[in-house]
């Protein structure tokens, strides 16, 4: 059996490691899988790893919240600007004012993430399009100044359906070199959107702005290179970098259909779609920004704006609520699309690239192997606390190393399945150890459960140290039940009949205790003592105990029916419940002890049970139980304020009604009783007496009503003196 256990443990660990290692590898290549069915199959790995990487990356960004890029400026087409301009599309005249002011401020590059696909429809002496084109020409007449405008295409990989592209676009082809016969993924243009001809004639730079989301709907990749009919063109972020650096970027395509962009002495890996993964810098709050309307209406000589824009690049993009130009990115679930281009430019300008993919793969597998080896060594000693501690420490160490050394350097380690492998291995070994221990406990549990509540058995098995004399303070609710006139009943029955009747009754009542998560304290002859709230904290033990009492009374007719069929006398019972703090635990000698509860709370519960006969009630609860139970689940009536023998402080006493209680079938009488008792509390004895007398007519056997009639008469004849509490009944016997 031990060999079989070790074999099962080993096979499980091998399968866990194989699955997690394969998932790590798949997460690296999932983006490059072109077959749709295969991509769906492996997307689980990339989705989980990407989300975990996003989370870690955000934590790194949070470590330096004061950083801000002031060289890349966002001009926001925001809700405030749209409200001020009060027109959509924004009239070209406004763009003219903006460009003229940006020129006055010394801006070097203006990059639009706004389309101009159609001529202006405005009627004016001079065409707004001509004015806009002239403003662009004026801006670009300054040496080094450039305007970049976007274009987009709809393309596919199936058949060549060409649409003419403007000749102006060919001026911006990337310098590319292809090592083999395979280029980037071949795509054909089906439709496209370019600026109008008048704007193209100004010689503006053109840049591609399409992006594709990952399988989980998050934008993590950026299309650096657009493949248009097998010609390669730069994206907006890449073109902005080329213009600012005044240096073209070279594209090298290897024989596998992927490639690299040579940026100075750095290389950026791109996949078969021309995409690179973005190392995000931040959302709009991490860049210098200003509303469009403020730029349009600014004074050209504003020194503050000159300092802001001098020799900078300004991106114009929409952040307005209804613009529908938002992307679900790792840094912001509703990130304005223009920020993707700005983040890419920041990445290029600061050489903030990802480390080579093969290095990240190797380090990820090193983390997996070393972490598992350390965990298995520790778990060999079979110490539960040490096992958990080692899992936490190893996992935390891996994350710490990643935070301190690898994340900041652009290594994209796949740690979700590394940590999953550790957790699954720990869980598998722990499960097998637990299963072996459970087998050994079954015999013990089978023996003990015959004598004590299952909850206590489980608690003892989980905490063997509790198998000793001693106790602890716990908040509980206790229940005492007693069969009325049991002495006379026992004298009428033979020993066999007495045992049958008592076992039938005790069995049913005990089942209800256990069903409501109670603990059976003891049997005392015909009496049952139980409590709720120990040894296990079961939540609302007060409500569960009252529920048990009601269920006991409602189960009694069924027990009596069986007794009657056997020719045996029927049982009547009384129950008393109280809530509060008690000492609970195993009480007795070192050799023989029992799990029980002791204290004033138990004593008062026993007194309430004995008062049932006095009040003609079957369930009495103290105010401590009444005030804490779920009142909407039970119907109760207050019947007295009692000072039990040996105590100085009175306790409010309530009767809990059950389904066949006379007052449950006569709600009017119940409401009248509550009103009458309230009048009694207010010392309105005459009205209280009148109401109680009315109740007596329909319920002449109700002992509480009869007692209150006598009490009211007493106080009418003997009005309470100053300081005398008319609500208290003092008991002289137990």
C-alpha positions in Angstrom: 0.0 0.0 0.0 2.8 2.4 0.8 4.5 1.6 -2.6 1.2 2.3 -4.3 0.8 5.6 -2.5 4.3 6.7 -3.5 3.6 5.6 -7.1 0.4 7.6 -7.2 2.0 10.6 -5.7 4.9 10.5 -8.3 2.6 10.1 -11.3 0.4 13.0 -10.1 3.5 15.3 -9.7 4.8 14.3 -13.2 1.4 15.1 -14.8 1.1 18.5 -12.9 4.6 19.5 -14.0 4.0 18.4 -17.6 0.7 20.3 -17.8 2.2 23.5 -16.3 5.4 23.4 -18.4 3.3 22.9 -21.6 1.1 25.7 -20.6 4.0 28.0 -20.1 5.4 27.2 -23.5 2.0 27.6 -25.2 1.5 31.0 -23.5 4.7 32.2 -25.3 3.5 31.1 -28.8 -0.3 31.4 -28.6 -0.3 34.9 -30.3 1.5 33.4 -33.3 -0.9 30.6 -33.9 -2.9 31.4 -37.0 -5.3 28.5 -37.1 -8.5 29.6 -35.3 -9.4 26.2 -33.8 -5.8 25.8 -32.5 -5.8 29.3 -31.1 -9.0 28.7 -29.2 -7.4 25.5 -27.8 -4.3 27.2 -26.4 -5.8 30.6 -25.5 -6.3 29.5 -21.9 -2.6 29.6 -21.3 -1.9 33.0 -22.7 -5.0 34.5 -21.2 -4.1 33.4 -17.6 -0.4 34.3 -18.0 -1.2 37.6 -19.6 -3.6 38.7 -16.8 -1.2 37.7 -14.1 1.6 39.6 -15.9 -0.6 42.6 -16.3 -1.3 42.6 -12.6 2.4 42.4 -11.7 3.2 45.1 -14.2 0.6 47.4 -12.7 2.2 46.9 -9.3 5.6 48.0 -10.7 4.0 51.1 -12.2 2.4 51.9 -8.8 5.8 52.0 -7.2 6.6 55.2 -9.0 3.4 57.2 -9.2 5.0 60.6 -9.5 6.7 60.0 -12.9 5.4 61.9 -15.9 6.5 62.2 -19.5 6.5 65.9 -20.4 8.0 65.5 -23.8 4.9 63.7 -25.3 1.8 65.9 -25.0 -1.8 64.8 -25.3 -4.3 67.3 -26.7 -7.6 65.9 -25.5 -10.7 66.1 -27.7 -12.7 65.8 -24.5 -16.3 66.4 -23.5 -15.4 69.9 -22.4 -14.0 70.8 -25.8 -16.9 69.3 -27.6 -19.3 71.3 -25.4 -17.3 74.6 -26.1 -17.0 74.0 -29.8 -20.6 72.8 -30.0 -20.2 71.0 -33.4 -19.3 67.5 -34.6 -17.3 66.9 -36.6 -15.1 69.6 -35.4 -15.0 72.4 -38.0 -11.7 72.6 -39.9 -11.4 76.3 -38.9 -10.7 75.1 -35.3 -7.9 72.8 -36.5 -6.4 75.8 -38.3 -6.4 77.8 -35.1 -4.9 74.9 -33.2 -2.1 74.4 -35.8 -1.3 78.1 -35.9 -1.0 78.2 -32.1 1.1 75.1 -31.9 3.4 76.6 -34.5 3.6 79.8 -32.4 4.4 77.7 -29.3 7.3 76.0 -31.0 5.8 72.5 -31.3 7.9 70.2 -33.5 5.6 67.4 -34.4 1.8 67.2 -34.5 0.4 63.6 -34.7 -3.3 63.3 -35.4 -5.3 60.3 -34.2 -8.3 61.9 -35.9 -9.5 61.1 -39.4 -10.2 63.5 -42.2 -11.7 61.2 -44.8 -14.3 63.6 -46.3 -14.2 67.2 -47.5 -15.6 69.9 -45.3 -19.2 70.8 -46.1 -19.0 74.3 -44.7 -20.0 77.2 -47.0 -17.4 80.0 -46.9 -15.5 82.3 -49.2 -12.4 80.2 -48.6 -12.7 76.5 -48.3 -12.0 75.3 -44.7 -10.1 72.4 -46.3 -7.9 74.9 -48.2 -7.4 76.8 -44.9 -6.5 73.6 -43.1 -4.0 72.6 -45.9 -2.4 76.1 -45.8 -2.0 75.8 -42.0 -0.3 72.4 -42.4 2.0 73.9 -45.1 2.8 76.8 -42.8 3.6 74.5 -39.9 5.8 72.2 -42.0 7.6 75.2 -43.5 9.5 75.5 -40.3 12.6 73.2 -40.5 12.1 70.0 -38.6 8.4 70.4 -38.1 6.1 67.6 -39.3 2.4 66.8 -39.3 1.4 63.1 -39.1 -2.0 61.9 -40.1 -3.5 58.5 -39.7 -4.9 56.0 -42.2 -6.5 52.7 -41.6 -7.3 49.6 -43.8 -9.6 46.6 -43.7 -7.6 43.6 -44.9 -7.8 39.8 -44.9 -5.6 36.9 -45.8 -7.8 35.0 -48.2 -7.9 36.5 -51.7 -6.3 39.5 -53.3 -9.0 42.2 -53.5 -7.0 45.3 -54.1 -8.1 48.9 -53.6 -6.0 51.7 -54.9 -3.7 53.3 -52.3 -2.5 56.9 -52.7 0.9 57.3 -54.2 1.8 59.6 -51.2 1.9 56.4 -49.0 4.8 54.9 -50.8 7.0 57.7 -49.5 6.8 56.2 -46.0 7.7 52.6 -46.9 10.0 51.0 -44.3 13.5 50.0 -45.4 13.2 46.2 -45.2 15.4 43.2 -45.7 14.0 39.7 -46.0 16.2 36.7 -45.3 14.0 33.9 -46.7 11.0 33.4 -48.9 8.5 34.0 -46.1 7.6 37.6 -45.2 5.2 38.8 -42.6 1.7 37.3 -42.7 0.4 38.1 -46.2 -2.7 40.4 -46.2 -4.7 42.1 -48.9 -6.4 45.4 -48.7 -10.1 45.3 -49.1 -10.9 48.9 -48.1 -9.1 51.8 -46.6 -9.5 55.3 -45.1 -7.1 58.1 -45.9 -7.1 61.8 -45.5 -8.7 63.8 -48.3 -6.5 64.7 -51.3 -6.1 68.4 -50.3 -4.5 67.3 -47.1 -2.4 64.6 -48.8 -1.0 67.2 -51.2 0.6 69.1 -48.3 3.1 66.3 -47.9 1.9 65.2 -44.4 3.3 62.0 -43.1 1.0 59.0 -43.1 0.9 56.4 -40.4 -1.1 53.2 -39.8 -3.3 53.0 -36.6 -4.9 49.6 -36.7 -4.6 47.3 -33.6 -5.8 43.8 -32.8 -6.8 42.7 -29.3 -5.7 39.5 -27.7 -8.1 36.5 -27.4 -9.3 37.8 -24.0 -10.3 41.2 -25.4 -7.3 43.1 -24.0 -5.0 45.2 -26.2 -1.4 44.2 -25.3 0.1 44.2 -28.8 0.7 47.1 -31.1 1.0 46.8 -34.9 4.4 48.4 -35.5 4.4 47.5 -39.2 1.5 47.5 -41.6 1.7 44.9 -44.3 -0.3 46.4 -47.2 -0.1 44.1 -50.3 3.3 42.9 -49.1 4.7 46.4 -48.7 5.6 47.5 -45.2 4.6 50.8 -43.6 5.1 52.3 -40.1 2.5 52.7 -37.4 1.7 56.1 -35.9 3.9 55.5 -32.9 6.8 54.2 -35.0 6.5 57.0 -37.6 6.5 59.6 -34.8 9.7 58.1 -33.5 11.3 58.2 -37.0 10.3 61.9 -37.4 11.6 62.9 -34.0 14.9 61.1 -34.4 15.1 62.0 -38.0 16.4 58.5 -38.6 14.6 55.7 -40.5 14.0 52.4 -38.7 15.1 49.3 -40.6 12.9 46.1 -40.8 14.6 42.8 -40.9 12.4 39.7 -41.7 13.8 36.3 -41.0 12.9 33.1 -42.8 10.2 32.1 -40.4 7.9 35.0 -41.2 8.8 37.1 -38.1 11.3 39.9 -37.8 13.0 42.7 -35.9 13.0 46.4 -36.0 16.4 48.0 -35.6 16.1 51.0 -33.4 19.6 52.3 -32.9 21.6 49.6 -31.2 18.4 47.9 -30.0 16.2 45.3 -31.7 12.5 45.0 -31.2 11.0 41.6 -32.0 7.8 41.6 -34.1 5.6 38.6 -34.8 4.1 37.5 -38.1 1.5 40.2 -38.0 4.0 42.9 -37.6 3.1 43.4 -33.9 5.2 44.0 -30.8 4.1 43.7 -27.2 3.8 47.1 -25.5 5.7 47.9 -22.4 3.2 50.3 -21.0 4.3 53.6 -19.4 0.9 54.8 -18.1 -2.5 56.2 -18.7 -3.4 59.8 -19.7 -2.4 61.1 -16.2 1.2 60.0 -16.9 1.6 62.4 -19.9 1.4 66.2 -20.1 -2.1 67.0 -21.4 -4.4 69.8 -22.2 -8.0 70.2 -23.6 -8.3 71.0 -27.3 -10.4 74.1 -26.8 -7.7 75.7 -24.6 -5.2 75.3 -27.4 -7.6 76.7 -30.0 -8.5 79.8 -27.9 -5.0 80.3 -26.4 -3.0 83.5 -26.8 -0.1 82.7 -29.3 2.3 84.5 -26.9 1.3 82.5 -23.8 4.7 81.8 -22.2 3.3 78.9 -20.1 2.1 77.1 -23.3 5.4 77.9 -25.1 7.3 76.2 -22.3 4.9 73.3 -22.5 5.1 72.7 -26.2 8.6 73.9 -27.2 10.3 71.2 -29.3 7.7 68.6 -28.2 5.4 66.3 -30.0 1.7 66.7 -29.6 -0.8 63.9 -30.1 -4.4 64.9 -30.8 -6.9 62.2 -29.9 -10.4 61.7 -28.5 -11.0 61.1 -24.8 -14.7 62.2 -25.0 -17.2 59.8 -23.4 -19.2 59.2 -26.6 -16.3 59.0 -29.0 -16.1 55.1 -28.9 -12.3 55.3 -29.3 -11.5 53.4 -26.1 -9.3 50.3 -25.7 -9.3 47.7 -23.0 -5.7 47.8 -22.0 -3.7 46.3 -19.1 -3.4 49.7 -17.5 -6.9 51.0 -18.1 -10.1 49.1 -19.1 -11.3 52.2 -21.0 -8.1 53.7 -22.3 -8.4 56.3 -25.1 -6.9 54.8 -28.3 -4.4 57.6 -28.8 -2.6 56.6 -25.6 -1.5 53.4 -27.3 0.5 55.4 -29.8 1.9 57.6 -27.1 3.0 54.6 -25.0 4.7 53.1 -28.0 6.6 56.3 -28.7 7.6 56.5 -25.1 8.9 52.9 -25.3 10.9 53.7 -28.4 12.3 57.0 -27.2 13.5 55.4 -23.9 14.7 52.1 -25.2 12.1 50.5 -22.9 11.8 47.2 -24.8 11.1 43.6 -23.8 14.0 41.3 -23.3 14.6 38.6 -25.9 11.8 36.0 -25.8 14.1 33.0 -25.6 15.7 34.4 -22.4 12.3 34.8 -20.8 11.4 31.2 -21.7 14.6 29.8 -20.1 14.3 31.9 -16.9 10.6 30.8 -16.6 11.5 27.1 -16.7 14.4 27.7 -14.2 11.9 29.3 -11.8 9.5 26.3 -12.3 12.2 23.7 -11.7 14.0 25.3 -8.7 10.7 26.2 -7.0 9.4 22.6 -7.3 12.6 21.0 -6.2 12.7 23.2 -3.0 9.0 22.5 -2.3 9.4 18.7 -2.6 12.5 18.7 -0.4 10.6 20.5 2.4 7.4 18.4 2.0 9.5 15.2 2.4 9.5 15.9 6.1 5.7 15.8 6.3 5.2 18.8 8.6 1.9 20.6 7.8 3.0 24.0 9.1 6.3 23.8 7.4 4.7 22.7 4.1 2.4 25.7 4.0 5.2 28.1 5.1 7.5 26.7 2.4 4.8 27.1 -0.3 4.2 30.7 0.7 7.9 31.6 1.1 8.9 30.0 -2.2 6.1 31.7 -4.1 6.8 35.0 -2.4 10.5 34.7 -3.3 9.8 34.0 -6.9 7.5 37.1 -7.1 10.1 39.2 -5.2 12.9 38.2 -7.6 10.6 39.0 -10.6 9.7 42.4 -9.1 13.2 43.4 -8.3 15.2 42.0 -11.2 13.2 40.8 -14.2 10.1 42.9 -14.5 12.0 46.2 -14.5 14.3 44.8 -17.2 11.5 43.8 -19.5 11.6 40.0 -18.9 8.2 38.6 -19.5 8.3 35.6 -17.1 5.4 33.2 -17.1 4.8 32.8 -13.4 1.1 32.0 -13.3 1.6 28.3 -14.2 4.9 28.3 -12.2 3.0 29.2 -9.1 0.1 27.0 -10.2 2.5 24.0 -10.4 3.7 24.7 -6.8 0.2 25.1 -5.5 -1.1 22.0 -7.4 1.8 19.9 -6.2 1.4 21.0 -2.6 -2.4 20.3 -2.9 -1.9 16.9 -4.5 0.6 15.7 -1.8 -1.5 17.2 1.0 -4.6 15.5 -0.4 -2.9 12.1 -0.5 -1.5 12.6 3.1 -5.0 13.7 4.2 -6.6 10.7 2.6 -4.2 8.3 4.3 -4.8 10.0 7.7 -8.6 9.9 7.1 -8.5 6.2 6.6 -6.9 5.8 10.0 -9.5 8.1 11.7 -12.6 6.3 10.4 -12.5 3.6 13.0 -12.0 6.1 15.8 -14.9 8.2 14.4 -17.2 5.3 14.1 -16.7 4.4 17.8 -17.0 7.9 19.3 -20.0 9.0 17.1 -22.2 6.5 19.0 -21.9 8.4 22.2 -21.3 12.1 21.3 -22.4 14.6 18.6 -20.6 14.2 15.2 -19.4 17.8 15.4 -17.5 17.0 18.7 -16.0 13.9 17.2 -14.8 15.9 14.2 -13.4 18.6 16.4 -11.6 16.1 18.5 -10.1 14.4 15.4 -8.9 17.8 14.1 -7.6 18.9 17.5 -6.5 16.0 19.6 -5.1 18.4 22.2 -8.7 19.0 23.3 -8.9 15.5 24.7 -8.0 16.6 28.1 -9.6 18.1 31.1 -10.2 21.9 30.8 -12.5 24.4 29.2 -12.9 27.8 27.5 -15.3 30.7 27.6 -17.8 30.5 24.7 -21.0 32.3 23.8 -23.7 29.6 23.5 -27.4 29.0 23.7 -28.5 26.1 26.0 -31.7 24.0 25.9 -33.3 22.0 28.7 -36.2 19.7 28.0 -38.3 17.6 30.4 -41.2 15.2 30.1 -44.1 16.3 32.3 -45.1 13.9 35.1 -42.6 11.3 33.9 -42.4 9.8 37.4 -46.1 8.7 37.3 -45.7 7.5 33.7 -42.7 5.4 34.6 -44.6 3.8 37.4 -47.4 2.7 35.0 -45.0 1.0 32.5 -43.0 -2.2 32.5 -39.2 -1.8 32.1 -39.5 -2.9 28.4 -42.3 -0.4 27.6 -40.5 2.4 29.4 -37.3 1.8 27.5 -39.2 1.7 24.2 -41.1 4.9 24.9 -38.1 6.8 26.2 -35.8 5.6 23.3 -38.4 6.6 20.7 -38.8 10.1 22.2 -35.1 10.6 22.9 -34.1 9.4 19.4 -36.4 11.9 17.7 -35.4 14.8 19.9 -31.6 14.0 19.6 -31.9 13.8 15.8 -33.3 17.4 15.8 -30.5 18.6 18.0 -27.9 17.2 15.5 -29.9 18.4 12.5 -29.7 22.0 13.8 -26.0 21.8 14.5 -26.4 21.4 18.2 -24.3 19.5 20.7 -25.9 16.9 23.0 -24.7 17.6 26.5 -26.3 14.8 28.4 -29.4 12.8 29.2 -30.7 13.1 32.8 -33.4 10.5 33.1 -36.1 11.8 30.8 -34.4 15.3 30.5 -32.3 16.4 27.5 -29.6 19.0 27.8 -28.1 20.4 24.6 -26.4 23.6 23.5 -25.4 25.4 20.3 -22.3 27.5 19.6 -19.7 25.0 20.9 -17.4 23.3 20.2 -17.8 24.8 16.7 -18.9 28.3 16.0 -22.0 27.8 13.9 -22.9 31.4 13.3 -26.4 32.3 14.5 -26.6 29.7 17.2 -29.5 31.5 18.9 -31.8 31.2 16.0 -30.8 27.6 15.4 -31.5 26.6 19.0 -35.0 28.2 19.0 -35.6 26.5 15.6 -34.7 23.2 17.3 -37.1 23.8 20.2 -40.0 24.5 17.8 -39.1 21.4 15.7 -39.1 19.3 18.9 -42.6 20.3 19.8 -43.9 19.9 16.2 -42.3 16.4 16.1 -44.0 15.4 19.4 -47.5 14.6 17.9 -45.8 12.0 15.6 -44.1 10.4 18.6 -47.3 10.4 20.6 -49.2 8.8 17.8 -46.8 5.9 17.8 -47.0 5.6 21.6 -50.8 5.7 21.5 -50.9 2.9 18.8 -48.8 0.8 21.2 -51.2 1.5 24.1 -48.6 3.7 25.9 -49.2 7.1 27.5 -48.5 10.2 25.5 -45.7 12.6 26.5 -46.0 16.3 27.2 -42.8 18.3 27.4 -41.5 21.7 28.5 -38.4 23.4 27.1 -36.3 26.3 28.5 -33.7 28.2 26.5 -31.1 30.8 27.5 -28.1 32.5 25.7 -24.9 33.8 27.1 -21.3 33.0 28.1 -20.4 29.6 29.6 -17.4 27.5 30.3 -17.4 24.7 27.8 -14.9 21.8 27.4 -14.1 18.3 28.5 -14.9 18.2 32.2 -14.1 15.2 34.5 -11.1 13.3 35.5 -8.0 12.5 33.5 -9.4 9.0 32.6 -13.1 9.8 32.2 -14.5 13.1 31.1 -17.4 14.5 29.0 -17.8 17.5 26.8 -20.2 19.8 28.7 -21.1 23.4 29.6 -21.2 25.1 33.0 -22.2 28.5 34.3 -25.1 30.9 35.1 -26.3 30.7 31.6 -27.0 27.0 32.0 -28.6 27.5 35.4 -31.1 30.0 34.1 -31.9 27.7 31.1 -32.8 25.0 33.6 -34.9 27.4 35.7 -36.9 28.5 32.6 -37.7 24.8 31.8 -39.0 24.3 35.3 -41.2 27.5 34.9 -43.0 26.0 31.9 -45.6 24.3 34.1 -46.1 27.5 36.2 -47.0 29.5 33.0 -48.7 26.7 31.2 -46.2 27.1 28.4 -44.2 24.5 26.5 -41.3 26.7 25.2 -39.9 29.5 27.4 -36.9 31.7 26.4 -35.1 34.4 28.2 -34.8 38.0 26.9 -31.2 37.2 26.1 -32.3 34.7 23.6 -35.3 36.6 22.4 -33.3 39.8 21.6 -30.7 37.9 19.5 -32.8 35.5 17.5 -34.2 36.2 14.0 -37.6 37.5 15.2 -39.3 37.2 11.8 -38.9 33.4 11.9 -40.8 32.9 15.1 -43.9 34.1 16.8 -43.5 35.0 20.5 -45.3 36.7 23.3 -43.9 38.2 26.5 -45.5 36.7 29.6 -43.5 37.9 32.6 -40.4 39.6 34.1 -39.1 37.0 36.6 -36.6 37.1 39.4 -35.6 33.5 39.9 -34.6 32.2 43.3 -31.1 33.1 44.3 -30.8 36.0 41.8 -31.4 39.7 42.3 -31.8 40.9 38.7 -35.1 40.1 36.9 -35.2 38.5 33.5 -37.8 39.0 30.7 -39.5 35.7 29.8 -41.1 35.0 26.4 -43.2 32.1 25.2 -42.4 30.8 21.7 -45.4 29.6 19.8 -45.5 26.5 17.6 -47.7 25.5 14.7 -50.5 24.0 16.8 -50.5 26.5 19.6 -54.0 27.9 20.1 -52.8 31.5 19.6 -51.2 30.6 16.3 -54.6 29.8 15.0 -56.1 33.0 16.5 -53.9 35.9 15.5 -56.4 38.4 16.8 -56.2 37.0 20.2 -52.4 37.0 20.1 -52.3 40.7 19.0 -54.8 41.4 21.8 -52.6 39.7 24.4 -49.6 41.7 23.3 -51.6 44.9 23.5 -53.0 44.0 26.9 -49.5 43.2 28.2 -48.2 46.5 26.9 -51.1 48.3 28.8 -50.0 46.3 31.9 -46.4 47.5 31.5 -47.7 51.1 31.3 -49.7 50.6 34.6 -53.0 50.9 32.7 -54.4 48.1 34.7 -58.1 48.7 34.0 -57.7 48.6 30.2 -55.3 45.7 30.5 -57.7 43.7 32.6 -60.6 44.4 30.2 -58.5 43.1 27.3 -57.3 40.0 29.2 -61.0 39.3 30.2 -61.9 39.4 26.5 -59.2 36.9 25.6 -60.4 34.6 28.4 -63.7 34.3 26.7 -62.2 32.6 23.6 -59.2 31.0 25.4 -60.4 30.0 28.9 -57.6 27.5 29.3 -54.7 29.9 28.6 -52.8 29.9 31.9 -50.9 33.1 31.1 -54.1 35.0 30.5 -55.6 33.8 33.7 -52.4 34.7 35.6 -52.4 38.2 34.1 -56.1 38.7 35.1 -55.2 37.9 38.7 -52.1 40.2 38.5 -54.1 43.1 37.1 -56.7 42.7 39.8 -54.0 42.7 42.5 -52.5 46.0 41.3 -55.9 47.6 40.9 -56.6 46.8 44.5 -53.1 47.5 45.7 -51.5 50.2 43.4 -47.7 50.0 43.2 -45.9 52.3 45.6 -43.1 54.7 44.5 -40.1 52.7 43.4 -42.1 49.4 43.3 -41.7 47.5 40.0 -45.1 46.0 39.2 -43.7 43.9 36.3 -41.5 41.6 38.4 -42.6 38.2 39.7 -40.2 36.8 42.3 -39.9 33.0 42.5 -39.4 31.5 45.9 -38.7 27.9 44.6 -36.6 26.4 41.9 
